[in-house]
Amino acid sequence: MEITSLNRVAEQTIGFAREEAVQLNLRQLVDAEQWERIAHVIGRLVAGHPPEKFEVEIKAKNGRRVMLEINPRLIYRDGKAAEIQAMARDITGRDALEIELRQTQKLESVGRLAAGIAHEINTPMQFVGDNVRFLENAFAELQALLGMLHGLCEPSSGITPPPAFCAEFRRLETETDAAGMMKEIPEAIAQTLDGIDRVVTIVRAMKEFAHPEAKGMAHADVNRALLNTLTVARNELKYVADIETDFGDLPLLVCSIGDLNQVFLNLLVNAAHAIGDVVKGTGQKGTIRIETRVEGTMALITITDTGAGIPENIRDRIFDPFFTTKEVGRGTGQGLAIARSVVDRHKGSLAFESEVGKGTTFRICLPINGTEPKARS
């Protein structure tokens, strides 16, 4: 099906001038599965069925994927169908924006739930921690007391307690394995306190990740946000990758930190999946490296993985809504499209470099001197 004419808006949308477009066949702009659908709609139109509005994805001259909503109609000459006129509307990103809105609403609900759970967990963890610290101090005093009693029964003490007392004391020491307990109980208390600290850290990270204090654009610590995201994603990452971080001295950025949290999480989970596909069944781990630094007027965040890399034939599509190479149930194709949308709203950029067989690096650039947050009235 040859293109015979197009208006200026269509030229701008697909990137071909009229003189170029009329040399093309429409099939050159769409994938095979898209063409089958177009041919079906056109066949019904020519057969006399009412016009049907449909959506189709075409490839523009610069390689960008454009989603169009098409309203076709037949043009008659001398009473016969001569050609098809199509009114097209560019709806690229419309579905992604709707999904992003629903995702934002869902995250707000999850955030409120996480904040409530965090409060409920923090309260008992606080008195559990206080009680364990009390036991730690009390046991230290008991250790000192037992040490003194043990010393009294030593000939070098210069004190002569009743022999029966020392004999009974040594018997009880042996029977209760006092020496072993003196060593193991402090270690158990220390491990318990470490576990409590880890739970508190995870709960705090979840609360800050899913329900940040600042709403909208406000000053935020991106390095801290990355650490919180690593904590939240730990279960997804720990089995497939070792984590390396190199955080530079970033100033506070004016940003929507809740939205950026989602960008970081998406990139980290994608990195884990990429590495997981490589190391599956080997018992080995890959590496995910996160770096931050200042470059001129921008803050640069890079996330590098040692996965299989992105094949060249799909690199121009990975930010397209609903495009995914993952199996059903593992990816929806929305994550990277939403991530780029979030970064674009921050007047930044999201790009990547990849080498097949070696891995991929995603680069997030955010302006340091962004728009100042509005003062509260």
Secondary structure, DSSP 8 states (H G I E B T S, - for coil): -B-----HHHHHHH---HHHHTTSBGGGGS-HHHHHHHHHHHHHHHTT-----EEEEEE-TTS-EEEEEEEEEEEEETTEEEEEEEEEEE-TTHHHHHHHHHHHHHHHHHHHHHHHHHHHHHHHHHHHHHHHHHHHHHHHHHHHHHHHHHHHTSGGGS----HHHHHHHHHHHHHTTHHHHHHHHHHHHHHHHHHHHHHHHHHHHHHHHHS-SS-SSEEE-HHHHHHHHHHHTHHHHTTTEEEEEEE-----EEE-HHHHHHHHHHHHHHHHHHHHHHHTTTT--EEEEEEEEEETTEEEEEEEE-S----GGGTTTTTSTT---S-TTT--S-HHHHHHHHHHHTT-EEEEEEETTTEEEEEEEEESS--------
